[in-house]
Amino acid sequence: MKLTVIGAGNMGRALMKGFIEGGVLKPSQITVYDIISKAAISAGETLGVNVSDDPNADVKDSDYVLMAVKPQHFDATLAGLKDSLGENTIVLSIAAAVTTSRISGIIGDRKFVRIMPNTPAQVGSGVSAVCPVGLSEDETEFVKKLLETCGIVIICDEKTLDAIGCVSGTGPAYVMLFVEAMSDAAVSLGIKRDDALKIAAATVAGSGKLCLETGLHPAVLKDQVTSPAGTTIEGVMALEENGFRNAVIKSVTAAAEKTRRMQGK
């Protein structure tokens, strides 16, 4: 098994780290290339993977090629590799808003997978939406196994993938704003900044874990901590008064509208 990764940025490195630490691939089975050679060399030194100076030569005998490049560079990069791809090589794309029709327009009827991961994959707690095109059941299962080393995996069609991306892909930014706001409020109450950040981040992380592991609806969990005439209901009312839920919903739908514009729809 050989995986060649094109792009040694944050997400490419996070996924490689997950694949290795999850025990699905050995460092010797992964080769990385980046147009910025220092980035590839750094990834090689940190993760122990092979470093390529000729991606066209490496993709020839690769079982999978992970395209971890920015959307604006995707077409030209993949087009430059397509004639070198092995006959059975499967392309994995994590480029946002790069549609399946756009990918097939470059590589034809080859097998490929469109993937939408998110940044918490860097700590093994990500969400990856996965849309396979032409893969067998076993091949799809292997891709799922790979990405599960970095968090939760949802196998879906392309429409659902785009929708998931507007929640999980953009969501970490909204959560970070919430953590920052919570920590600012904590500082205003006299809590030290370092402690405030830890408290806010741990509260978000713990609440998410509680929701996932109990399987209870968020409204039920909210009610469990919201005592009659207590402090929590007072805070919830303040959030509602200032349009908290509406703002969150608007942020996700705004991201969806931007995705459609990027896809030319």
ROKELO-92657 format. One record per residue (C-alpha): residue in three letters; x, z, y negated; residue number from 1. Coordinates in Angstrom, 2 decimals. Example, Ala and Ser with C-alpha at 12.3 -4.5 7.8 and 13.67 -1.06 7.14 Angstrom:
// ROKELO-92657
R  rest        u        w        v   nr
R   ALA    12.30     7.80     4.50    1
R   SER    13.67     7.14     1.06    2
This chain:
// ROKELO-92657
R  rest        u        w        v   nr
R   MET     0.00     0.00     0.00    1
R   LYS     1.34    -0.98    -3.40    2
R   LEU    -0.18    -0.41    -6.82    3
R   THR     1.23    -2.03    -9.93    4
R   VAL     0.16    -0.49   -13.23    5
R   ILE     0.29    -2.62   -16.36    6
R   GLY     0.46    -0.22   -19.29    7
R   ALA     2.12     3.19   -19.44    8
R   GLY    -0.03     4.74   -22.17    9
R   ASN    -1.89     8.05   -21.93   10
R   MET    -4.62     6.83   -19.59   11
R   GLY    -2.34     4.81   -17.34   12
R   ARG    -0.03     7.80   -16.95   13
R   ALA    -2.94    10.19   -16.39   14
R   LEU    -4.34     8.06   -13.58   15
R   MET    -0.95     7.63   -11.90   16
R   LYS    -0.41    11.39   -12.08   17
R   GLY    -3.80    11.97   -10.45   18
R   PHE    -3.20     9.44    -7.68   19
R   ILE     0.11    11.11    -6.83   20
R   GLU    -0.93    14.75    -7.14   21
R   GLY    -4.14    14.01    -5.24   22
R   GLY    -2.05    12.79    -2.33   23
R   VAL    -3.61     9.32    -2.15   24
R   LEU    -0.44     7.46    -3.18   25
R   LYS     3.25     8.33    -3.11   26
R   PRO     5.39     7.66    -6.20   27
R   SER     7.26     5.03    -4.19   28
R   GLN     3.99     3.09    -3.79   29
R   ILE     3.46     2.76    -7.54   30
R   THR     5.25     0.41    -9.93   31
R   VAL     4.66     0.53   -13.68   32
R   TYR     5.30    -2.01   -16.41   33
R   ASP     4.86    -1.73   -20.14   34
R   ILE     5.80    -4.21   -22.84   35
R   ILE     7.41    -1.20   -24.53   36
R   SER    10.13    -0.57   -21.96   37
R   LYS    10.73     3.01   -23.14   38
R   ALA     7.15     3.91   -22.20   39
R   ALA     7.57     2.58   -18.66   40
R   ILE    10.95     4.26   -18.25   41
R   SER     9.51     7.56   -19.44   42
R   ALA     6.66     7.28   -16.92   43
R   GLY     9.18     6.50   -14.22   44
R   GLU    11.27     9.54   -15.03   45
R   THR     8.27    11.87   -15.33   46
R   LEU     6.26    10.70   -12.32   47
R   GLY     8.97     9.29   -10.08   48
R   VAL     7.34     5.86    -9.88   49
R   ASN     9.15     2.54    -9.84   50
R   VAL     9.72     0.78   -13.17   51
R   SER     9.29    -2.98   -13.46   52
R   ASP    10.95    -5.38   -15.86   53
R   ASP     9.13    -8.39   -14.35   54
R   PRO     5.41    -7.74   -13.78   55
R   ASN     4.79   -11.25   -12.46   56
R   ALA     7.18   -10.60    -9.59   57
R   ASP     5.64    -7.20    -8.83   58
R   VAL     1.98    -8.22    -8.77   59
R   LYS     2.68   -10.84    -6.07   60
R   ASP     2.87    -8.27    -3.30   61
R   SER     0.56    -5.65    -4.82   62
R   ASP    -2.64    -4.58    -3.11   63
R   TYR    -4.03    -3.38    -6.43   64
R   VAL    -3.12    -4.09   -10.05   65
R   LEU    -4.36    -1.57   -12.63   66
R   MET    -4.79    -3.09   -16.07   67
R   ALA    -4.29    -0.13   -18.41   68
R   VAL    -3.95    -2.10   -21.64   69
R   LYS    -5.98    -2.10   -24.85   70
R   PRO    -9.00    -4.45   -24.99   71
R   GLN    -7.39    -6.59   -27.71   72
R   HIS    -4.41    -7.29   -25.44   73
R   PHE    -6.34    -7.56   -22.17   74
R   ASP    -7.13   -11.28   -21.99   75
R   ALA    -3.65   -12.53   -22.80   76
R   THR    -2.00    -9.99   -20.49   77
R   LEU    -4.20   -10.73   -17.49   78
R   ALA    -4.04   -14.48   -18.10   79
R   GLY    -0.26   -14.20   -18.02   80
R   LEU    -0.41   -12.53   -14.60   81
R   LYS    -3.23   -14.42   -12.86   82
R   ASP    -1.09   -17.16   -11.28   83
R   SER     1.25   -14.54    -9.83   84
R   LEU    -1.42   -12.34    -8.27   85
R   GLY    -1.32   -12.11    -4.49   86
R   GLU    -4.11   -13.83    -2.59   87
R   ASN    -5.81   -10.53    -1.73   88
R   THR    -4.77    -8.50    -4.78   89
R   ILE    -7.61    -6.51    -6.35   90
R   VAL    -7.58    -6.09   -10.13   91
R   LEU    -8.66    -2.75   -11.61   92
R   SER    -9.58    -2.80   -15.31   93
R   ILE   -10.03     0.26   -17.54   94
R   ALA   -10.30    -1.73   -20.78   95
R   ALA   -13.33    -0.61   -22.80   96
R   ALA   -16.01    -3.23   -23.50   97
R   VAL   -14.22    -5.90   -21.41   98
R   THR   -17.13    -7.21   -19.35   99
R   THR   -17.15    -8.43   -15.76  100
R   SER   -17.94   -11.95   -16.96  101
R   ARG   -14.92   -11.82   -19.25  102
R   ILE   -12.68   -10.71   -16.39  103
R   SER   -13.99   -13.31   -13.95  104
R   GLY   -13.57   -15.92   -16.68  105
R   ILE    -9.84   -15.22   -16.51  106
R   ILE    -9.23   -14.70   -12.78  107
R   GLY   -12.11   -16.65   -11.25  108
R   ASP   -13.68   -15.42    -8.01  109
R   ARG   -11.03   -12.81    -7.20  110
R   LYS   -12.10    -9.28    -6.34  111
R   PHE   -11.92    -6.81    -9.21  112
R   VAL   -13.27    -3.51   -10.42  113
R   ARG   -14.35    -2.54   -13.90  114
R   ILE   -13.70     1.16   -14.52  115
R   MET   -14.58     3.42   -17.44  116
R   PRO   -12.55     6.65   -17.20  117
R   ASN   -12.24     9.32   -19.89  118
R   THR    -9.43    11.42   -21.31  119
R   PRO   -10.12    14.63   -19.29  120
R   ALA    -8.70    12.62   -16.37  121
R   GLN    -5.37    13.85   -17.78  122
R   VAL    -6.18    17.31   -16.38  123
R   GLY    -8.07    16.19   -13.27  124
R   SER   -11.50    16.82   -14.79  125
R   GLY   -12.52    13.34   -15.86  126
R   VAL   -15.52    11.12   -15.26  127
R   SER   -14.99     7.55   -14.06  128
R   ALA   -17.78     4.98   -13.93  129
R   VAL   -16.88     2.29   -11.37  130
R   CYS   -18.37    -1.20   -11.07  131
R   PRO   -16.90    -3.15    -8.10  132
R   VAL   -17.19    -6.94    -7.97  133
R   GLY   -16.75    -8.61    -4.59  134
R   LEU   -15.17    -5.61    -2.85  135
R   SER   -15.92    -4.60     0.71  136
R   GLU   -17.37    -1.17     1.45  137
R   ASP   -13.97     0.08     2.61  138
R   GLU   -12.23    -1.27    -0.51  139
R   THR   -14.81     0.36    -2.76  140
R   GLU   -14.38     3.63    -0.89  141
R   PHE   -10.61     3.50    -1.41  142
R   VAL   -11.00     2.93    -5.16  143
R   LYS   -13.43     5.84    -5.27  144
R   LYS   -10.94     8.01    -3.37  145
R   LEU    -8.20     7.06    -5.83  146
R   LEU   -10.22     7.96    -8.90  147
R   GLU   -11.64    11.16    -7.42  148
R   THR    -8.12    12.57    -7.80  149
R   CYS    -8.87    12.54   -11.54  150
R   GLY   -12.43    13.92   -11.46  151
R   ILE   -15.98    12.78   -10.80  152
R   VAL   -16.68     9.15    -9.80  153
R   ILE   -19.97     7.30   -10.28  154
R   ILE   -20.35     3.92    -8.50  155
R   CYS   -22.72     1.82   -10.58  156
R   ASP   -23.64    -1.58   -11.99  157
R   GLU   -22.21    -2.85   -15.26  158
R   LYS   -25.16    -1.91   -17.45  159
R   THR   -24.96     1.67   -16.22  160
R   LEU   -21.17     1.69   -16.63  161
R   ASP   -21.50     0.79   -20.31  162
R   ALA   -24.10     3.52   -20.77  163
R   ILE   -21.93     6.11   -19.03  164
R   GLY   -19.00     5.10   -21.21  165
R   CYS   -21.04     5.89   -24.31  166
R   VAL   -21.52     9.43   -22.99  167
R   SER   -18.37    10.33   -21.07  168
R   GLY   -15.95     7.95   -22.76  169
R   THR   -16.79     8.96   -26.32  170
R   GLY   -18.08    12.45   -25.49  171
R   PRO   -14.70    14.23   -25.44  172
R   ALA   -14.34    13.48   -29.16  173
R   TYR   -17.71    15.08   -29.90  174
R   VAL   -16.86    18.09   -27.74  175
R   MET   -13.56    18.50   -29.57  176
R   LEU   -15.43    18.54   -32.88  177
R   PHE   -17.70    21.24   -31.45  178
R   VAL   -14.71    23.28   -30.22  179
R   GLU   -13.05    22.94   -33.62  180
R   ALA   -16.23    24.02   -35.43  181
R   MET   -16.72    26.98   -33.10  182
R   SER   -13.12    28.09   -33.62  183
R   ASP   -13.47    27.77   -37.40  184
R   ALA   -16.55    29.98   -37.23  185
R   ALA   -14.62    32.48   -35.11  186
R   VAL   -11.81    32.56   -37.68  187
R   SER   -14.38    33.23   -40.39  188
R   LEU   -15.41    36.31   -38.40  189
R   GLY   -11.83    37.60   -38.41  190
R   ILE   -10.57    36.27   -35.05  191
R   LYS    -6.99    34.94   -34.98  192
R   ARG    -6.76    31.12   -34.91  193
R   ASP    -4.99    30.90   -31.54  194
R   ASP    -7.50    33.24   -29.95  195
R   ALA   -10.39    31.43   -31.63  196
R   LEU    -9.36    28.09   -30.13  197
R   LYS    -8.94    29.60   -26.66  198
R   ILE   -12.31    31.30   -26.83  199
R   ALA   -14.14    28.16   -28.03  200
R   ALA   -12.46    25.82   -25.52  201
R   ALA   -12.92    28.22   -22.60  202
R   THR   -16.58    28.69   -23.50  203
R   VAL   -17.17    24.92   -23.39  204
R   ALA   -15.20    24.51   -20.14  205
R   GLY   -16.93    27.45   -18.47  206
R   SER   -20.38    26.33   -19.56  207
R   GLY   -19.81    22.85   -18.14  208
R   LYS   -18.56    24.30   -14.86  209
R   LEU   -21.58    26.62   -14.70  210
R   CYS   -23.93    23.66   -15.14  211
R   LEU   -22.17    21.57   -12.47  212
R   GLU   -21.77    24.30    -9.87  213
R   THR   -25.20    25.89   -10.15  214
R   GLY   -27.07    22.60   -10.42  215
R   LEU   -29.49    24.27   -12.81  216
R   HIS   -30.96    22.39   -15.76  217
R   PRO   -29.17    23.16   -19.06  218
R   ALA   -32.44    24.47   -20.49  219
R   VAL   -32.64    27.08   -17.71  220
R   LEU   -29.05    28.17   -18.32  221
R   LYS   -29.70    28.31   -22.05  222
R   ASP   -32.76    30.51   -21.49  223
R   GLN   -30.72    32.88   -19.31  224
R   VAL   -28.56    33.81   -22.29  225
R   THR   -31.29    33.66   -24.94  226
R   SER   -32.84    37.12   -25.17  227
R   PRO   -36.04    37.76   -27.18  228
R   ALA   -35.26    38.50   -30.83  229
R   GLY   -31.53    38.35   -30.01  230
R   THR   -28.47    36.80   -31.61  231
R   THR   -28.40    33.69   -29.43  232
R   ILE   -31.91    32.50   -30.30  233
R   GLU   -31.03    32.99   -33.95  234
R   GLY   -28.03    30.69   -33.49  235
R   VAL   -30.07    28.14   -31.51  236
R   MET   -32.65    28.03   -34.30  237
R   ALA   -29.88    27.39   -36.84  238
R   LEU   -28.60    24.49   -34.72  239
R   GLU   -32.09    23.01   -34.48  240
R   GLU   -32.68    23.45   -38.20  241
R   ASN   -29.53    21.44   -38.89  242
R   GLY   -30.39    18.65   -36.46  243
R   PHE   -27.81    19.41   -33.77  244
R   ARG   -29.50    17.64   -30.87  245
R   ASN   -30.54    14.68   -33.00  246
R   ALA   -26.97    14.28   -34.25  247
R   VAL   -25.63    14.24   -30.67  248
R   ILE   -28.22    11.69   -29.55  249
R   LYS   -27.47     9.51   -32.58  250
R   SER   -23.73     9.63   -31.85  251
R   VAL   -24.24     8.33   -28.30  252
R   THR   -26.63     5.57   -29.36  253
R   ALA   -24.27     4.56   -32.17  254
R   ALA   -21.49     4.20   -29.59  255
R   ALA   -23.80     2.06   -27.45  256
R   GLU   -24.57    -0.22   -30.39  257
R   LYS   -20.85    -0.59   -31.13  258
R   THR   -20.19    -1.45   -27.46  259
R   ARG   -22.76    -4.24   -27.62  260
R   ARG   -21.17    -5.62   -30.79  261
R   MET   -17.73    -5.55   -29.19  262
R   GLN   -19.13    -7.51   -26.26  263
R   GLY   -20.72   -10.05   -28.60  264
R   LYS   -24.27    -9.11   -27.62  265
